[in-house]
């Protein structure tokens, strides 16, 4: 039987992967190369500037905002795989 207190076996095992970027232990580190690449693409598509100095947490929030603006990415976006 699944233990509802264990995020790996609870009713929603993916719930432990959803965390506010402000709670990330590495959120204040420089954004990753993958984040920078995707953010640059999204910024160009949205006609907005790209800031290469963002932290991981800032980049994540910016990606979410630009995905919403461009319709890319998550939940109902036009490029979902």
trRosetta pair geometry for C-beta under 8 A, 3 or more apart (Angstrom, degrees):
i j d omega theta_ij theta_ji phi_ij phi_ji
2 6 7.6 -136 -177 59 73 106
2 9 4.4 -166 -145 154 83 92
2 10 6.2 138 160 -110 116 20
2 11 6.8 129 112 -63 147 54
3 6 4.1 59 84 8 112 111
3 9 5.3 60 39 83 77 122
3 10 6.8 -56 95 -75 55 68
4 10 4.8 73 -148 -131 42 92
4 11 6.2 5 -119 -12 89 93
5 10 6.9 173 30 -82 12 114
6 9 4.6 23 91 39 119 96
6 10 5.8 180 75 -40 54 85
7 10 5.6 -35 -118 13 29 122
7 13 6.5 107 158 -145 60 52
7 15 6.2 -126 -144 72 100 90
7 16 3.5 67 170 -43 151 131
8 13 5.8 33 -159 -142 30 104
8 16 7.5 -35 -57 19 57 145
9 13 6.8 29 -75 -94 13 107
10 13 6.2 154 57 -79 70 56
10 15 7.0 -53 84 34 129 125
12 15 4.2 69 111 -34 110 114
13 16 7.5 -44 179 16 47 100
14 17 5.3 -52 -170 30 67 116
14 18 7.0 60 139 -20 82 100
15 18 6.0 -59 -155 32 43 107
16 19 7.9 5 178 -48 44 104
19 23 5.1 -108 171 77 105 120
19 24 6.5 127 109 -70 121 72
20 23 4.8 84 68 3 85 105
20 24 8.0 -131 101 -25 50 77
21 24 5.4 -26 -158 -6 49 119
21 27 5.4 129 171 -127 75 124
21 56 7.2 -162 -156 119 109 77
21 57 3.6 141 156 -144 109 80
21 58 7.7 -180 140 -35 145 25
21 60 4.3 169 -87 72 140 136
21 61 5.8 -119 38 -44 150 90
22 27 6.6 141 -121 162 19 172
22 57 6.1 98 -75 -161 40 140
23 27 7.5 111 66 -31 25 144
24 27 3.4 122 70 -52 107 99
24 56 6.5 -101 108 102 155 121
24 57 5.6 -169 39 -79 124 101
26 29 4.8 -24 179 8 84 125
26 56 6.0 26 119 35 86 156
27 55 6.2 63 155 139 60 122
27 56 5.3 -126 -137 76 40 100
27 57 3.3 40 -169 -47 106 118
27 60 7.9 -71 -132 17 93 130
28 55 5.2 -49 -145 -148 32 147
28 56 7.6 -28 15 33 12 92
28 57 6.9 -7 -63 9 44 119
29 55 6.3 114 68 -156 29 88
29 56 5.4 26 68 -12 81 116
30 53 7.7 -74 -128 -156 94 45
30 54 7.9 104 -154 89 57 45
30 55 6.5 -88 -104 -120 25 51
30 56 7.2 68 106 -41 20 78
31 35 4.2 -114 178 90 108 133
31 36 5.4 135 106 -56 118 83
31 39 7.2 -10 161 0 160 148
31 54 5.1 31 -29 90 127 89
31 55 6.3 127 -50 155 74 16
31 56 5.2 146 -105 -88 54 48
31 58 7.4 -91 -61 68 111 85
31 59 3.7 81 -107 -30 133 154
32 35 4.6 100 54 6 79 101
32 36 6.9 -142 95 -5 43 87
32 56 6.5 50 -19 -108 82 99
32 59 7.8 -157 28 84 66 158
33 36 5.6 -54 -146 36 32 112
33 37 6.3 33 156 -20 66 106
34 37 5.8 -53 -147 35 29 111
34 38 6.3 21 159 -10 64 109
35 38 6.1 -63 -146 43 28 104
35 39 5.7 25 159 -19 66 115
35 54 7.9 -116 133 90 125 117
35 56 6.7 170 -17 -130 168 64
35 59 4.3 66 163 141 132 144
35 60 7.1 -61 -130 -64 130 63
35 63 6.8 -100 -151 -50 86 136
36 39 5.8 -58 -139 41 24 111
36 40 6.2 30 159 -24 62 106
36 52 6.5 42 -139 -133 118 76
36 59 7.2 -61 -69 -132 55 144
37 40 5.9 -54 -151 30 25 111
37 41 6.7 24 152 -15 61 106
38 41 5.6 -55 -153 36 34 113
38 42 6.2 31 152 -16 68 107
38 63 6.3 33 113 -121 115 122
39 42 5.7 -53 -142 40 33 110
39 43 6.0 38 156 -24 66 107
39 50 6.4 127 128 -139 93 99
39 54 7.4 -123 174 43 171 145
39 59 5.6 -86 -61 -156 150 96
39 62 6.1 46 -135 103 120 118
39 63 5.6 -87 -89 -79 87 88
39 66 7.2 120 -140 31 65 153
40 43 5.7 -53 -145 35 28 114
40 44 6.5 29 155 -19 62 105
40 50 5.0 35 -113 -127 67 154
41 44 6.0 -57 -152 35 28 109
41 45 6.4 24 154 -15 64 109
42 45 5.7 -58 -147 39 32 110
42 46 6.0 19 158 -10 68 112
42 63 6.4 130 21 -131 164 64
42 66 3.9 96 154 129 125 139
42 67 6.7 -53 -130 -62 138 60
42 70 6.1 -144 -150 4 82 149
42 72 6.5 -137 -110 55 97 144
43 46 6.0 -64 -143 45 26 102
43 48 5.0 -101 -153 79 74 81
43 49 6.4 -49 -170 113 126 18
43 50 4.1 155 77 -74 169 87
43 66 6.5 -64 -71 -119 51 154
44 47 7.6 30 -180 -73 30 33
44 50 7.5 -10 -45 -45 73 122
45 66 7.7 108 68 174 101 110
45 70 5.0 51 117 -124 123 142
45 72 7.2 65 95 -25 160 137
46 66 5.1 -111 -28 -145 150 96
46 69 5.1 52 -123 106 124 131
46 70 5.2 -96 -72 -61 90 105
48 66 7.1 -134 46 -107 136 111
51 54 5.2 95 99 -41 104 97
51 62 7.8 -144 42 -103 107 167
54 58 4.1 -137 -164 96 98 117
54 59 4.4 131 114 -62 129 81
54 62 6.4 -69 -130 2 164 143
55 58 4.6 92 48 11 78 103
55 59 6.7 -141 90 -7 37 89
56 59 5.8 -57 -145 37 26 111
56 60 6.4 29 155 -23 62 106
57 60 5.7 -52 -149 32 31 113
57 61 6.6 27 155 -14 64 104
58 61 5.9 -57 -152 38 32 108
58 62 6.2 30 152 -19 67 109
59 62 5.6 -56 -144 39 32 112
59 63 6.1 37 154 -24 66 104
60 63 5.7 -51 -147 33 29 113
60 64 6.6 31 153 -19 62 103
61 64 5.7 -52 -152 34 33 113
61 65 6.5 31 152 -17 65 106
62 65 5.7 -54 -149 37 33 111
62 66 6.2 24 156 -12 67 109
63 66 6.0 -61 -143 43 28 104
63 67 6.1 33 156 -24 65 107
63 73 7.6 127 161 -86 93 162
64 67 5.8 -54 -146 33 27 112
64 68 6.6 27 155 -18 61 105
64 74 7.8 -10 -127 21 75 135
65 68 5.8 -56 -155 34 31 111
65 69 6.4 26 150 -17 65 108
66 69 5.3 -52 -143 39 38 113
66 70 5.9 17 163 -3 71 111
66 72 7.7 -10 126 49 80 113
67 70 6.3 -65 -135 49 25 94
67 71 7.7 -107 174 69 55 6
67 72 5.0 -101 -135 78 71 78
67 73 3.6 -39 -143 36 130 139
67 74 6.0 59 147 22 148 87
67 77 6.3 -56 -176 -91 98 140
68 71 7.9 27 -175 -69 22 36
71 76 7.9 -79 -158 119 79 81
71 77 5.5 144 157 -139 54 70
71 78 5.1 42 131 -8 109 105
72 77 4.8 47 175 -168 18 132
72 78 6.5 -54 -94 45 51 83
72 79 5.2 0 -140 25 81 119
73 77 4.5 126 57 -38 38 167
73 79 7.0 12 -44 62 34 100
73 80 7.5 54 165 -79 16 74
74 77 5.9 80 51 -15 27 121
74 80 7.8 78 -123 -92 17 106
76 80 7.7 67 3 -30 4 135
77 80 5.4 127 68 -45 86 88
